[in-house]
Amino acid sequence: MDPLTAIAASGMRSRTESLELVANNLANTSTAGYKADGEAYNLYFGQSAWDGYLEDRPPAGEMPIVERNWADMSQGTLLDTGNSNDVALATPGFFVAETSAGLLYTRGGHFRVSKKGILETKEGYAVLAAGGKPVRLDPGKPFTISESGQISQEGGAGAALQVVDIDRVDALTKRGGTYFALSEPAKAIPVQDAQVLQGKVESSNVESSYAAVKLVGVLRQFEMMQRAVRIAGDMGKQSVEQVAKVSS
């Protein structure tokens, strides 16, 4: 593969990844607690990365790659739902959900009470109390949640919702939808002054108009890379034909 084709093909690959990312953001514009994905590129691909790939390697720094994805942690709009099972955070932090694969962190507050009396996320993960145990409620009775996260049922104070912040946000990895997993050595730190709002949810922070414009831009860039690959192919074909004519 000649250098021009390799560079254009690399650009097509990175644009394909961008298309998937933007399309996923657009698909989650109405997902409560969703955080928009972004991307970071490394445009300085070292010479060693070409070893075994091309005989005539182009200068370093000419092959874009997606180095990592990141999440925009800015807060979405707080929406009234009138549903006492819905909870939103008006301050930084995350609710903690217990799964079979470990703890996950989310700002998605569409909760429900299971038949067994466990407060769950809509995916069925147990929502944890400040002590690290699942929140337990009487499924047949209403409950209230104070702004400090304290849960009460029939006038009796129960557990408080666990709300934590992460000391290194770059250590959070998306695990689908609104969930994040925490990588070591980052730590989850309890938030002492969290503002918890019952009957509300935090909307997705995806700006749909911006995402739509970006989608069009990425598509145009992809088409441009496709044309570059075709042009490089035509140039190579013409070179071969010219050599054949001279040789004959």
Secondary structure, 3 states (H helix, E strand, C coil): CCHHHHHHHHHHHHHHHHHHHHHHHHHCCCCCCCCCEEEEEECCCCHHHHCCCCCCCCCCCCCCEEEEEEECCCCCCEEECCCCCEEEECCCCEEEEEECCEEEEECCCEEEECCCCEEEECCCCEEEECCCCECECCCCCCCEECCCCEEEECCEEEEEECEEEECCHHHEEECCCCEEEECCCCCEEECCCCCEEECEEECCCCCHHHHHHHHHHHHHHHHHHHHHHHHHHHHHHHHHHHHHHHHC
